[in-house]
Amino acid sequence: MQQYSNTYESVVRTQVVSGQDQKPLNLGLTDVEGAKAVARRLFDTYDRDRNGQIDNVEVVPMIVDVYKSFNRIFSPARGDIDSFYKVLDRNSDGKITYQDLEDLCIRYLTNQTPTNLRASEAPRQSGIQQPSQTVTSSYRRTQY
């Protein structure tokens, strides 16, 4: 149990460098910023040669660690590596990049699709406000 709590602590309380300032990242895992922090931590852990992508060789320790977290010893075969790689390569460009891991973490930790999230952020940046889900839902209920 201590192993899991240490992992949680290291992900949730990661220090983020913003220019010269350091500030603690004290977010939950189910909000967008927390999901991005998890993605960054995963990417930095497994991109060992620091070339900006996780290749087939670097994905093997990731698979082994996933099984280890379930107290299982696993030696992945070529098919396992290829399957895992396809899951992580979200845009199917043949590379696992930080963006792929970020999209995956946002999708499965926040239950939002990254493309919908980006689309909803665009109007806010341009000053256009979108109608809230609550107003739309209330309106639909009054239609019946």
C-alpha positions as CSV (number, residue, x, y, z in Angstrom):
1,M,0.0,0.0,0.0
2,Q,2.9,2.3,0.7
3,Q,4.1,2.0,-2.9
4,Y,0.8,3.3,-4.2
5,S,0.6,6.2,-1.8
6,N,4.2,7.2,-2.8
7,T,3.3,7.2,-6.4
8,Y,0.2,9.2,-5.8
9,E,2.1,11.7,-3.7
10,S,4.8,12.1,-6.4
11,V,2.2,12.7,-9.2
12,V,-0.1,15.0,-7.2
13,R,2.6,17.1,-5.5
14,T,4.9,17.4,-8.5
15,Q,6.8,20.7,-8.7
16,V,6.1,22.6,-11.9
17,V,8.6,25.0,-13.2
18,S,7.1,28.1,-14.6
19,G,9.9,30.4,-15.8
20,Q,12.0,31.0,-12.7
21,D,9.1,30.3,-10.3
22,Q,8.3,27.0,-8.8
23,K,4.9,26.3,-7.4
24,P,3.4,23.1,-6.0
25,L,0.9,21.4,-8.2
26,N,-1.7,20.3,-5.8
27,L,-4.5,19.2,-8.1
28,G,-6.8,16.2,-8.2
29,L,-6.3,13.5,-10.8
30,T,-9.7,14.0,-12.3
31,D,-9.4,17.6,-13.5
32,V,-7.7,18.7,-16.7
33,E,-4.6,20.2,-15.1
34,G,-4.1,17.1,-12.9
35,A,-4.5,14.9,-15.9
36,K,-1.8,17.0,-17.7
37,A,0.5,16.6,-14.7
38,V,0.1,12.8,-14.8
39,A,0.8,12.8,-18.5
40,R,4.0,14.9,-18.0
41,R,5.2,12.7,-15.2
42,L,4.6,9.5,-17.3
43,F,6.3,11.0,-20.4
44,D,9.3,12.3,-18.4
45,T,9.6,8.9,-16.7
46,Y,9.6,6.8,-19.9
47,D,11.2,9.0,-22.5
48,R,14.6,8.0,-21.3
49,D,16.6,9.2,-24.3
50,R,14.8,12.6,-24.1
51,N,14.1,12.7,-27.9
52,G,10.5,13.8,-27.4
53,Q,8.8,10.5,-28.1
54,I,8.5,7.1,-26.5
55,D,9.7,4.4,-28.8
56,N,9.1,0.6,-28.8
57,V,12.1,0.0,-26.6
58,E,11.0,2.6,-24.0
59,V,7.4,1.3,-23.9
60,V,8.5,-2.1,-22.6
61,P,9.3,-0.8,-19.1
62,M,6.0,1.0,-19.1
63,I,4.2,-2.3,-19.8
64,V,6.2,-4.1,-17.1
65,D,5.4,-1.4,-14.6
66,V,1.7,-1.6,-15.3
67,Y,1.7,-5.3,-14.6
68,K,4.0,-4.7,-11.6
69,S,1.3,-2.4,-10.1
70,F,-1.0,-5.4,-10.1
71,N,1.7,-7.6,-8.4
72,R,2.2,-9.5,-11.7
73,I,5.5,-10.3,-13.4
74,F,5.1,-10.0,-17.1
75,S,7.5,-10.1,-20.0
76,P,5.8,-8.6,-23.0
77,A,6.0,-10.3,-26.4
78,R,6.2,-8.4,-29.7
79,G,2.4,-8.4,-30.1
80,D,1.9,-7.1,-26.6
81,I,4.3,-4.2,-27.3
82,D,2.7,-3.4,-30.7
83,S,-0.8,-3.5,-29.1
84,F,0.2,-1.2,-26.2
85,Y,1.9,1.1,-28.6
86,K,-1.2,1.5,-30.7
87,V,-3.3,2.3,-27.7
88,L,-0.9,5.0,-26.6
89,D,-0.4,6.4,-30.1
90,R,-3.7,8.4,-30.0
91,N,-3.2,10.1,-33.4
92,S,-1.9,7.0,-35.2
93,D,1.2,8.8,-36.5
94,G,3.5,6.0,-35.4
95,K,5.0,7.9,-32.5
96,I,4.0,8.3,-28.8
97,T,4.5,11.9,-28.0
98,Y,3.6,14.0,-24.9
99,Q,0.5,15.1,-26.7
100,D,-0.6,11.5,-27.1
101,L,-0.2,10.8,-23.4
102,E,-1.9,14.1,-22.5
103,D,-4.9,13.3,-24.7
104,L,-5.1,9.8,-23.2
105,C,-4.9,11.1,-19.6
106,I,-7.5,13.8,-20.2
107,R,-9.8,11.3,-21.9
108,Y,-9.7,8.7,-19.2
109,L,-9.0,10.7,-16.0
110,T,-11.5,13.6,-16.7
111,N,-13.9,11.8,-19.0
112,Q,-13.6,14.6,-21.5
113,T,-12.4,14.3,-25.1
114,P,-9.3,16.5,-25.7
115,T,-10.7,17.8,-29.0
116,N,-14.0,18.8,-27.3
117,L,-12.0,20.4,-24.5
118,R,-9.9,22.4,-27.0
119,A,-13.0,23.5,-28.9
120,S,-14.6,24.7,-25.7
121,E,-11.5,26.6,-24.7
122,A,-11.3,28.4,-28.1
123,P,-14.4,30.6,-27.7
124,R,-13.3,31.7,-24.2
125,Q,-10.0,32.9,-25.6
126,S,-11.8,34.9,-28.3
127,G,-14.2,36.5,-25.7
128,I,-17.3,34.6,-26.9
129,Q,-19.1,32.8,-24.1
130,Q,-20.7,29.5,-24.7
131,P,-24.1,28.6,-23.1
132,S,-23.7,26.5,-20.0
133,Q,-24.9,22.9,-19.9
134,T,-27.2,23.8,-17.0
135,V,-29.1,26.4,-18.9
136,T,-29.5,24.1,-21.9
137,S,-30.6,21.2,-19.7
138,S,-33.2,23.4,-17.9
139,Y,-34.5,24.7,-21.2
140,R,-35.0,21.2,-22.6
141,R,-36.8,20.2,-19.4
142,T,-39.3,23.1,-19.8
143,Q,-40.0,22.1,-23.4
144,Y,-41.8,18.9,-22.4
